[in-house]
Amino acid sequence: YKMKRHLAYVAIFLLCVLSLMPSAKSCDTKQRPIGAPECVGKACVKGECQDHGCTRCVGPNLWCQGYCDV
């Protein structure tokens, strides 16, 4: 019975991690498109872009505030 409980905990943990992995891509500010303004791809602070030229944050999740976009 103890082994089944541990397997259930591991399965739940893996499902949580798996659901967060795609959203972690928004933390990678190096994926800025070529030719985009300099502010695109920079990290948002408190859900807002700090640089002029960008007006929205893309991909906010539990681990980061997302990145700036026009």
TORROLO-642082 format. One record per atom (N, C-alpha, C): atom name; residue number from 1; x, y, z. Coordinates in steps of 0.2 Angstrom, whole numbers, plus 5000, padded with zeros to 4 digits. Layout:
<sites>
<at:CA, i:NUM, xx:X, yy:Y, zz:Z> .
...
</sites>
This chain:
<sites>
<at:N, i:1, xx:5004, yy:4994, zz:5000> .
<at:CA, i:1, xx:5000, yy:5000, zz:5000> .
<at:C, i:1, xx:5004, yy:5006, zz:5000> .
<at:N, i:2, xx:5010, yy:5006, zz:5004> .
<at:CA, i:2, xx:5014, yy:5012, zz:5004> .
<at:C, i:2, xx:5017, yy:5014, zz:4997> .
<at:N, i:3, xx:5019, yy:5008, zz:4993> .
<at:CA, i:3, xx:5022, yy:5009, zz:4987> .
<at:C, i:3, xx:5017, yy:5013, zz:4982> .
<at:N, i:4, xx:5011, yy:5011, zz:4982> .
<at:CA, i:4, xx:5006, yy:5014, zz:4978> .
<at:C, i:4, xx:5005, yy:5021, zz:4980> .
<at:N, i:5, xx:5005, yy:5023, zz:4986> .
<at:CA, i:5, xx:5004, yy:5030, zz:4988> .
<at:C, i:5, xx:5010, yy:5034, zz:4985> .
<at:N, i:6, xx:5016, yy:5031, zz:4986> .
<at:CA, i:6, xx:5022, yy:5035, zz:4983> .
<at:C, i:6, xx:5022, yy:5036, zz:4976> .
<at:N, i:7, xx:5019, yy:5031, zz:4972> .
<at:CA, i:7, xx:5019, yy:5031, zz:4965> .
<at:C, i:7, xx:5013, yy:5036, zz:4963> .
<at:N, i:8, xx:5008, yy:5037, zz:4967> .
<at:CA, i:8, xx:5003, yy:5042, zz:4966> .
<at:C, i:8, xx:5006, yy:5049, zz:4967> .
<at:N, i:9, xx:5010, yy:5050, zz:4972> .
<at:CA, i:9, xx:5013, yy:5056, zz:4973> .
<at:C, i:9, xx:5018, yy:5058, zz:4967> .
<at:N, i:10, xx:5022, yy:5053, zz:4965> .
<at:CA, i:10, xx:5027, yy:5054, zz:4960> .
<at:C, i:10, xx:5023, yy:5056, zz:4953> .
<at:N, i:11, xx:5017, yy:5053, zz:4952> .
<at:CA, i:11, xx:5013, yy:5054, zz:4946> .
<at:C, i:11, xx:5010, yy:5061, zz:4946> .
<at:N, i:12, xx:5008, yy:5063, zz:4952> .
<at:CA, i:12, xx:5005, yy:5070, zz:4953> .
<at:C, i:12, xx:5010, yy:5075, zz:4952> .
<at:N, i:13, xx:5016, yy:5074, zz:4955> .
<at:CA, i:13, xx:5022, yy:5079, zz:4954> .
<at:C, i:13, xx:5024, yy:5079, zz:4947> .
<at:N, i:14, xx:5024, yy:5074, zz:4943> .
<at:CA, i:14, xx:5026, yy:5074, zz:4936> .
<at:C, i:14, xx:5021, yy:5077, zz:4932> .
<at:N, i:15, xx:5015, yy:5076, zz:4933> .
<at:CA, i:15, xx:5010, yy:5080, zz:4929> .
<at:C, i:15, xx:5010, yy:5087, zz:4930> .
<at:N, i:16, xx:5012, yy:5090, zz:4936> .
<at:CA, i:16, xx:5012, yy:5097, zz:4938> .
<at:C, i:16, xx:5018, yy:5100, zz:4934> .
<at:N, i:17, xx:5024, yy:5096, zz:4934> .
<at:CA, i:17, xx:5030, yy:5098, zz:4931> .
<at:C, i:17, xx:5029, yy:5099, zz:4923> .
<at:N, i:18, xx:5025, yy:5094, zz:4921> .
<at:CA, i:18, xx:5024, yy:5093, zz:4914> .
<at:C, i:18, xx:5020, yy:5099, zz:4911> .
<at:N, i:19, xx:5015, yy:5101, zz:4915> .
<at:CA, i:19, xx:5011, yy:5107, zz:4913> .
<at:C, i:19, xx:5014, yy:5113, zz:4914> .
<at:N, i:20, xx:5020, yy:5114, zz:4918> .
<at:CA, i:20, xx:5023, yy:5120, zz:4918> .
<at:C, i:20, xx:5029, yy:5121, zz:4913> .
<at:N, i:21, xx:5031, yy:5115, zz:4910> .
<at:CA, i:21, xx:5037, yy:5115, zz:4905> .
<at:C, i:21, xx:5035, yy:5120, zz:4899> .
<at:N, i:22, xx:5029, yy:5119, zz:4896> .
<at:CA, i:22, xx:5028, yy:5123, zz:4890> .
<at:C, i:22, xx:5028, yy:5131, zz:4892> .
<at:N, i:23, xx:5026, yy:5132, zz:4898> .
<at:CA, i:23, xx:5025, yy:5139, zz:4899> .
<at:C, i:23, xx:5032, yy:5142, zz:4901> .
<at:N, i:24, xx:5037, yy:5138, zz:4903> .
<at:CA, i:24, xx:5043, yy:5141, zz:4905> .
<at:C, i:24, xx:5047, yy:5144, zz:4899> .
<at:N, i:25, xx:5044, yy:5142, zz:4893> .
<at:CA, i:25, xx:5047, yy:5145, zz:4887> .
<at:C, i:25, xx:5047, yy:5152, zz:4887> .
<at:N, i:26, xx:5042, yy:5155, zz:4890> .
<at:CA, i:26, xx:5041, yy:5162, zz:4890> .
<at:C, i:26, xx:5046, yy:5166, zz:4894> .
<at:N, i:27, xx:5050, yy:5162, zz:4898> .
<at:CA, i:27, xx:5055, yy:5165, zz:4902> .
<at:C, i:27, xx:5062, yy:5166, zz:4898> .
<at:N, i:28, xx:5062, yy:5163, zz:4892> .
<at:CA, i:28, xx:5068, yy:5163, zz:4888> .
<at:C, i:28, xx:5068, yy:5169, zz:4884> .
<at:N, i:29, xx:5071, yy:5174, zz:4886> .
<at:CA, i:29, xx:5071, yy:5181, zz:4882> .
<at:C, i:29, xx:5076, yy:5181, zz:4876> .
<at:N, i:30, xx:5079, yy:5175, zz:4875> .
<at:CA, i:30, xx:5084, yy:5175, zz:4869> .
<at:C, i:30, xx:5080, yy:5173, zz:4863> .
<at:N, i:31, xx:5073, yy:5172, zz:4863> .
<at:CA, i:31, xx:5070, yy:5170, zz:4858> .
<at:C, i:31, xx:5066, yy:5176, zz:4854> .
<at:N, i:32, xx:5070, yy:5182, zz:4855> .
<at:CA, i:32, xx:5067, yy:5188, zz:4851> .
<at:C, i:32, xx:5067, yy:5187, zz:4844> .
<at:N, i:33, xx:5062, yy:5189, zz:4840> .
<at:CA, i:33, xx:5062, yy:5188, zz:4833> .
<at:C, i:33, xx:5067, yy:5193, zz:4830> .
<at:N, i:34, xx:5070, yy:5191, zz:4824> .
<at:CA, i:34, xx:5075, yy:5195, zz:4821> .
<at:C, i:34, xx:5072, yy:5201, zz:4818> .
<at:N, i:35, xx:5075, yy:5207, zz:4819> .
<at:CA, i:35, xx:5072, yy:5213, zz:4816> .
<at:C, i:35, xx:5067, yy:5216, zz:4821> .
<at:N, i:36, xx:5065, yy:5213, zz:4827> .
<at:CA, i:36, xx:5061, yy:5216, zz:4832> .
<at:C, i:36, xx:5064, yy:5222, zz:4835> .
<at:N, i:37, xx:5060, yy:5226, zz:4838> .
<at:CA, i:37, xx:5062, yy:5232, zz:4842> .
<at:C, i:37, xx:5067, yy:5229, zz:4848> .
<at:N, i:38, xx:5071, yy:5233, zz:4851> .
<at:CA, i:38, xx:5076, yy:5231, zz:4856> .
<at:C, i:38, xx:5072, yy:5228, zz:4862> .
<at:N, i:39, xx:5066, yy:5231, zz:4863> .
<at:CA, i:39, xx:5062, yy:5230, zz:4870> .
<at:C, i:39, xx:5059, yy:5223, zz:4869> .
<at:N, i:40, xx:5058, yy:5220, zz:4863> .
<at:CA, i:40, xx:5055, yy:5213, zz:4862> .
<at:C, i:40, xx:5059, yy:5208, zz:4865> .
<at:N, i:41, xx:5057, yy:5204, zz:4869> .
<at:CA, i:41, xx:5060, yy:5198, zz:4872> .
<at:C, i:41, xx:5063, yy:5200, zz:4879> .
<at:N, i:42, xx:5063, yy:5206, zz:4881> .
<at:CA, i:42, xx:5066, yy:5208, zz:4888> .
<at:C, i:42, xx:5060, yy:5205, zz:4893> .
<at:N, i:43, xx:5063, yy:5204, zz:4899> .
<at:CA, i:43, xx:5058, yy:5201, zz:4904> .
<at:C, i:43, xx:5054, yy:5207, zz:4907> .
<at:N, i:44, xx:5047, yy:5205, zz:4908> .
<at:CA, i:44, xx:5043, yy:5210, zz:4911> .
<at:C, i:44, xx:5044, yy:5210, zz:4919> .
<at:N, i:45, xx:5042, yy:5216, zz:4921> .
<at:CA, i:45, xx:5043, yy:5217, zz:4929> .
<at:C, i:45, xx:5036, yy:5219, zz:4931> .
<at:N, i:46, xx:5034, yy:5215, zz:4936> .
<at:CA, i:46, xx:5027, yy:5215, zz:4939> .
<at:C, i:46, xx:5022, yy:5216, zz:4934> .
<at:N, i:47, xx:5022, yy:5212, zz:4928> .
<at:CA, i:47, xx:5017, yy:5211, zz:4923> .
<at:C, i:47, xx:5017, yy:5217, zz:4918> .
<at:N, i:48, xx:5022, yy:5221, zz:4918> .
<at:CA, i:48, xx:5023, yy:5227, zz:4914> .
<at:C, i:48, xx:5030, yy:5227, zz:4911> .
<at:N, i:49, xx:5030, yy:5230, zz:4904> .
<at:CA, i:49, xx:5036, yy:5231, zz:4901> .
<at:C, i:49, xx:5039, yy:5238, zz:4903> .
<at:N, i:50, xx:5046, yy:5238, zz:4905> .
<at:CA, i:50, xx:5049, yy:5244, zz:4907> .
<at:C, i:50, xx:5052, yy:5248, zz:4902> .
<at:N, i:51, xx:5053, yy:5245, zz:4896> .
<at:CA, i:51, xx:5056, yy:5249, zz:4890> .
<at:C, i:51, xx:5050, yy:5252, zz:4886> .
<at:N, i:52, xx:5051, yy:5258, zz:4883> .
<at:CA, i:52, xx:5047, yy:5261, zz:4878> .
<at:C, i:52, xx:5047, yy:5257, zz:4872> .
<at:N, i:53, xx:5041, yy:5257, zz:4869> .
<at:CA, i:53, xx:5040, yy:5253, zz:4862> .
<at:C, i:53, xx:5036, yy:5247, zz:4863> .
<at:N, i:54, xx:5037, yy:5244, zz:4869> .
<at:CA, i:54, xx:5033, yy:5237, zz:4870> .
<at:C, i:54, xx:5027, yy:5239, zz:4875> .
<at:N, i:55, xx:5022, yy:5236, zz:4873> .
<at:CA, i:55, xx:5016, yy:5237, zz:4878> .
<at:C, i:55, xx:5013, yy:5232, zz:4881> .
<at:N, i:56, xx:5015, yy:5225, zz:4879> .
<at:CA, i:56, xx:5012, yy:5220, zz:4883> .
<at:C, i:56, xx:5017, yy:5214, zz:4885> .
<at:N, i:57, xx:5015, yy:5210, zz:4889> .
<at:CA, i:57, xx:5019, yy:5205, zz:4892> .
<at:C, i:57, xx:5016, yy:5198, zz:4889> .
<at:N, i:58, xx:5020, yy:5194, zz:4886> .
<at:CA, i:58, xx:5017, yy:5188, zz:4883> .
<at:C, i:58, xx:5020, yy:5182, zz:4888> .
<at:N, i:59, xx:5015, yy:5177, zz:4889> .
<at:CA, i:59, xx:5017, yy:5171, zz:4892> .
<at:C, i:59, xx:5018, yy:5172, zz:4900> .
<at:N, i:60, xx:5014, yy:5176, zz:4904> .
<at:CA, i:60, xx:5016, yy:5175, zz:4911> .
<at:C, i:60, xx:5014, yy:5169, zz:4914> .
<at:N, i:61, xx:5017, yy:5167, zz:4919> .
<at:CA, i:61, xx:5016, yy:5160, zz:4922> .
<at:C, i:61, xx:5019, yy:5161, zz:4929> .
<at:N, i:62, xx:5019, yy:5155, zz:4933> .
<at:CA, i:62, xx:5020, yy:5155, zz:4940> .
<at:C, i:62, xx:5028, yy:5157, zz:4941> .
<at:N, i:63, xx:5032, yy:5156, zz:4936> .
<at:CA, i:63, xx:5039, yy:5156, zz:4937> .
<at:C, i:63, xx:5042, yy:5163, zz:4935> .
<at:N, i:64, xx:5039, yy:5166, zz:4930> .
<at:CA, i:64, xx:5041, yy:5173, zz:4928> .
<at:C, i:64, xx:5035, yy:5177, zz:4926> .
<at:N, i:65, xx:5037, yy:5183, zz:4924> .
<at:CA, i:65, xx:5032, yy:5188, zz:4922> .
<at:C, i:65, xx:5031, yy:5188, zz:4915> .
<at:N, i:66, xx:5034, yy:5184, zz:4911> .
<at:CA, i:66, xx:5034, yy:5184, zz:4904> .
<at:C, i:66, xx:5039, yy:5189, zz:4900> .
<at:N, i:67, xx:5038, yy:5190, zz:4894> .
<at:CA, i:67, xx:5043, yy:5194, zz:4891> .
<at:C, i:67, xx:5039, yy:5200, zz:4887> .
<at:N, i:68, xx:5042, yy:5205, zz:4885> .
<at:CA, i:68, xx:5039, yy:5211, zz:4882> .
<at:C, i:68, xx:5038, yy:5209, zz:4875> .
<at:N, i:69, xx:5032, yy:5212, zz:4872> .
<at:CA, i:69, xx:5031, yy:5212, zz:4865> .
<at:C, i:69, xx:5027, yy:5218, zz:4863> .
<at:N, i:70, xx:5027, yy:5220, zz:4856> .
<at:CA, i:70, xx:5024, yy:5226, zz:4854> .
<at:C, i:70, xx:5016, yy:5224, zz:4853> .
</sites>
